[in-house]
Amino acid sequence: MWIELTLDGGLMVFVNMDNVTDFSGLDGELTVIRTTTTEGDGSRKIRVAEKPYQIMNMIVEEQRRRGG
């Protein structure tokens, strides 16, 4: 499932949540999303403005919309 989020710099990005391993708050301001895609010597990290609970709500709403 794809979710539209806001990058640290204010640009919008669509994130494929099927490729996300976890996400957590960073300094109370940003959320770091880790993906299954590797970059360098670790997982790819995307920093977004939305809080973890907001992302969870987006996931739940999308699942409801899809009937699952």
Backbone as CSV, one residue per row, in Angstrom:
resi,resn,N_x,N_y,N_z,CA_x,CA_y,CA_z,C_x,C_y,C_z
1,MET,0.836,-1.167,0.000,0.000,0.000,0.000,0.885,1.236,0.000
2,TRP,0.487,2.216,-0.769,1.232,3.458,-0.883,0.590,4.527,-0.009
3,ILE,1.431,5.288,0.683,0.959,6.369,1.555,1.725,7.643,1.180
4,GLU,1.002,8.748,1.076,1.630,10.029,0.772,2.080,10.689,2.076
5,LEU,3.368,11.009,2.146,3.955,11.624,3.339,4.749,12.861,2.940
6,THR,5.206,13.599,3.941,5.947,14.839,3.706,7.402,14.653,4.124
7,LEU,8.309,14.842,3.173,9.732,14.752,3.482,10.160,15.888,4.402
8,ASP,11.311,15.723,5.016,11.880,16.712,5.933,11.901,18.107,5.308
9,GLY,12.190,18.213,4.031,12.281,19.508,3.353,10.951,20.067,2.878
10,GLY,9.845,19.342,3.129,8.525,19.830,2.748,7.962,19.233,1.464
11,LEU,8.771,18.504,0.714,8.289,17.867,-0.504,7.452,16.645,-0.169
12,MET,6.482,16.352,-1.027,5.641,15.179,-0.829,6.331,13.955,-1.433
13,VAL,6.120,12.799,-0.795,6.690,11.554,-1.283,5.665,10.450,-1.052
14,PHE,5.582,9.516,-1.999,4.749,8.338,-1.817,5.649,7.203,-1.352
15,VAL,5.292,6.585,-0.225,6.094,5.508,0.353,5.306,4.210,0.244
16,ASN,5.961,3.178,-0.295,5.350,1.857,-0.377,5.510,1.193,0.983
17,MET,4.445,1.190,1.771,4.511,0.673,3.134,4.732,-0.840,3.169
18,ASP,4.538,-1.531,2.046,4.821,-2.965,1.979,6.323,-3.233,2.087
19,ASN,7.142,-2.206,1.818,8.602,-2.349,1.886,9.199,-1.730,3.142
20,VAL,8.350,-1.337,4.089,8.819,-0.707,5.322,8.971,-1.765,6.408
21,THR,10.108,-1.754,7.082,10.331,-2.699,8.176,9.869,-2.121,9.503
22,ASP,10.093,-0.808,9.710,9.654,-0.153,10.935,9.785,1.347,10.781
23,PHE,9.184,2.079,11.705,9.356,3.528,11.755,9.258,3.976,13.199
24,SER,9.979,5.054,13.503,10.008,5.551,14.885,10.257,7.050,14.888
25,GLY,9.837,7.679,15.989,10.029,9.116,16.142,11.499,9.455,16.313
26,LEU,11.869,10.634,15.853,13.253,11.110,15.947,13.227,12.515,16.517
27,ASP,13.702,12.699,17.737,13.788,14.017,18.382,12.434,14.723,18.477
28,GLY,11.342,13.989,18.462,10.023,14.585,18.596,9.566,15.408,17.409
29,GLU,10.405,15.548,16.395,10.077,16.392,15.248,9.814,15.569,13.988
30,LEU,10.649,14.591,13.734,10.561,13.800,12.509,10.345,12.334,12.831
31,THR,9.932,11.600,11.823,9.832,10.148,11.930,10.790,9.540,10.922
32,VAL,11.532,8.543,11.348,12.436,7.824,10.457,11.751,6.528,10.042
33,ILE,11.646,6.326,8.727,11.068,5.104,8.170,12.212,4.286,7.600
34,ARG,12.291,3.017,7.991,13.329,2.115,7.468,12.677,1.149,6.483
35,THR,13.335,0.969,5.359,12.769,0.111,4.318,13.622,-1.139,4.111
36,THR,13.056,-2.087,3.374,13.785,-3.304,3.048,14.841,-3.055,1.985
37,THR,14.756,-1.912,1.303,15.743,-1.539,0.299,17.034,-1.148,0.991
38,THR,18.143,-1.735,0.567,19.418,-1.398,1.194,20.067,-0.218,0.490
39,GLU,20.784,0.538,1.269,21.503,1.701,0.760,22.806,1.792,1.534
40,GLY,23.916,1.659,0.846,25.203,1.643,1.530,25.340,0.360,2.330
41,ASP,25.568,0.489,3.623,25.751,-0.695,4.465,24.564,-0.920,5.409
42,GLY,23.388,-0.398,5.040,22.212,-0.609,5.889,20.933,-0.385,5.124
43,SER,19.832,-0.364,5.852,18.541,-0.147,5.214,18.397,1.326,4.821
44,ARG,17.553,1.562,3.829,17.292,2.936,3.411,16.432,3.602,4.479
45,LYS,16.749,4.837,4.813,16.001,5.583,5.814,15.393,6.822,5.168
46,ILE,14.113,7.038,5.441,13.404,8.204,4.928,12.921,8.997,6.137
47,ARG,13.214,10.287,6.165,12.769,11.149,7.267,11.544,11.927,6.809
48,VAL,10.468,11.790,7.569,9.220,12.463,7.204,8.698,13.294,8.372
49,ALA,7.823,14.247,8.058,7.288,15.170,9.055,6.181,14.549,9.899
50,GLU,5.453,13.583,9.359,4.337,12.988,10.088,4.839,12.198,11.302
51,LYS,4.070,12.229,12.361,4.391,11.483,13.586,4.043,10.007,13.377
52,PRO,4.696,9.104,14.128,4.405,7.676,13.976,2.918,7.337,14.121
53,TYR,2.236,7.946,15.097,0.818,7.628,15.275,-0.010,8.103,14.079
54,GLN,0.404,9.209,13.421,-0.302,9.677,12.229,-0.134,8.677,11.081
55,ILE,1.060,8.134,10.949,1.307,7.142,9.904,0.487,5.891,10.177
56,MET,0.438,5.464,11.435,-0.383,4.295,11.782,-1.850,4.550,11.437
57,ASN,-2.347,5.740,11.740,-3.730,6.074,11.398,-3.965,6.037,9.896
58,MET,-2.997,6.507,9.109,-3.113,6.459,7.650,-3.186,5.014,7.162
59,ILE,-2.368,4.146,7.748,-2.358,2.731,7.373,-3.709,2.100,7.699
60,VAL,-4.214,2.340,8.896,-5.504,1.773,9.306,-6.624,2.274,8.398
61,GLU,-6.629,3.560,8.100,-7.668,4.123,7.225,-7.607,3.515,5.828
62,GLU,-6.402,3.345,5.309,-6.258,2.738,3.971,-6.733,1.296,3.991
63,GLN,-6.424,0.552,5.051,-6.894,-0.833,5.163,-8.412,-0.881,5.244
64,ARG,-9.018,0.032,5.991,-10.489,0.103,6.074,-11.101,0.416,4.708
65,ARG,-10.462,1.371,4.016,-10.955,1.760,2.700,-10.956,0.575,1.736
66,ARG,-9.950,-0.273,1.882,-9.818,-1.444,1.017,-10.688,-2.606,1.488
67,GLY,-11.302,-2.455,2.656,-12.164,-3.503,3.165,-11.429,-4.586,3.923
68,GLY,-10.232,-4.307,4.397,-9.452,-5.316,5.102,-9.137,-4.899,6.429
